[in-house]
Amino acid sequence: MIIWLSIMVGWCSIQLPAEAHQLNKGYSQITIEGRQAVYELFLPEEELPFIDANEDKHVTAEELATGRDRLADYVRQHVELKRDDETLAYRFVSAKLSDQGENPGITMHLEYTSRLAIGDLTVRYTAIFDDIDQNHVNFLTIVNGDDVVDTLFETGTRMHQYKSSGNGSALPTLLQYAWLGIKHIWTGYDHLLFLLSLLILAAGWRDVLRIVTAFTAAHSVTLLLTATEAIRVNSRLVEIAIALSIAYVAAENWFIRRKANTPRYRWLLTFAFGLVHGMGFAGALQETGLPSRYFIGSLLSFNVGIELGQLAIVAVILPFLLRSRLQKWYSPFVLGLSAVIFVFGVAWAIERAY
């Protein structure tokens, strides 16, 4: 009964996205020139359903031309710049189809004009979050002469106050990237299923400590090396390898005969696969971008966020698993859940390959 229930739950949930690392990202660059702020705004095409006439998540030149006024009005409502108490005058200059990396979308050229020279600037950005996608992220760069400031907007951070001195605190940016790391692991379904398939056979806290430490150490190394481009990897192959690692560990659970007890070598297996998962984390971070001013700090904050999110999940599910491991139903539960996880791993590998 437990096995069939687990399989049914897995089958009903099979529509989880193949790309568990995808961050729905946009890019903003504001260049301050005297009384004017020139704003270049990129939004991914799949985040613009109101101009996607045939709803295929792909915007054509004809759809952009037809929906240009709707796009201009949407930006007017959701992007606002202020100097002190003055709301800057908005002008939608142009829009064109473009790509950011492998991410197709639309780049808009906007102009915001003040009555006086712009020093400090408040940027309010509320696009996408509430009406289209709460996981949207927009990476912002403000350029004012030699002063360059980087930050990002996400659903919990929709306003940025720029100080022209350029001596603002790094803390808000570091906290943002830590929260981004937490959100990434909480929505990284493949990483979560990988950890779960390891933890369901853990013999106790000591066993869990070895597994979690091995995973943390391994993915921290490759996250740092890949994000700093010390090593270069094929992101598609990495995603396929992550999916296969999930399927392998889940399948192995069926052949471990000692009740609720993992073999000693499993922490080494976790370390090896953790190296691959770290490259996946780095891929997501590279797509979002890292601020040039706080590059290393933001990278480390993102990694800390991943660890905090991971520990929170372990703290929630582990007591249940350890209390249940001696129950009669636990062994068939492990087999059923491992079967579900195996199906996910194989399905993701196939989707990512083709």
C-alpha positions, 0 to 999 in steps of 0.5 A: 500500500505504501509503495503504491501510494508513493508511486501515485504521488510521484506520478501525479507530480511528474510535471516538476520542471526538468530544469530545477536550477532555472532562475527566471531572470531579467537584467537592468542597467541604469546610466545616470547622465545629468538630469537623465537616467537611461534605463536598459531593461531586459525581460525574458520572453516567457515572462511576458504573456500579455504580448505573447498572442499565441501563448507559446512562451515565444515572442515574435517580432510581429507580436512585439510590434502589436503589443508594444503599447501594452508593454510600454504601459506595463513598464510605466506601472511597474518601474518607477524612478524618483529623485528625492520626492520627484517622480522622474518623467518616463519615456518608452524609447524602443524595444527589440528582441534579444538574448541574454546568454541562452535566455531569449527575451526583449530589451527595452530602452527607457528614459527617465528625466528629472528637473534637476541633476540626479544624485541619489536615486530611488528605484521601485521595481514590481514587474512580474512578481505578483501577476506572472511569476513570483520566482522572477529575479532582476539583476540591477546595475547602476552606473554614475560616472566611475561609480558602479553599484550592483544589486538585484530585485526579487519578490521580497526586495522591490526597491533600491535606494542608490547613494551617489557617494558609492560608499553604501554598505555591502550588507544588503547585497550580501543578505540578498544573495544569501536569501537567493541561495536559500530559495534556490535550494528550497526550489531545487527539486533535484537537489532535494530528492538527491538528499532525501534518497540518501537520508531515508536510509541514514542510521542516525545523526552521525551518519547524517552528519557524514553525508551532509558534510560530504555534500556541503564540502563537495558542492562548495568547492565546485560552486566556487571554482565554476562561478569564478570560471577557474573551471568551465563545464558544459551546463547541459551535461552537468544537468544530465549528470545531476539527474542520473545521480538521483536515479543511481542513489535511489536505485541503490537503496533497493540493493542495500539490505541492512535495514535502515542502515547505509554502507560506510562508503556512501559519504564518498559517493555523496562527495563525488556526486556533490561535486557535480551538484555544485556545478549546477548551483554555479550555473544558476548563479552565473545566469543570474549574475554576481555584482562586480563590487561585492563579487566574492562576498556575494558568491560566499553569501549565496553558498551560505544561503544554500547551506542554511536552506539545506540544514533547515530541510534536514532539521525538519524531515530527519526527526521523522525519518529517525523515529520511523526507521524501526517501524514495520511500514518503514522498509516498504516506504523506503522502497516505494519512495526510492522508486518514485525518486528513481522515476524522477531521476530518469525522467529528468535525465531524458528531458535534459538530454533531448 
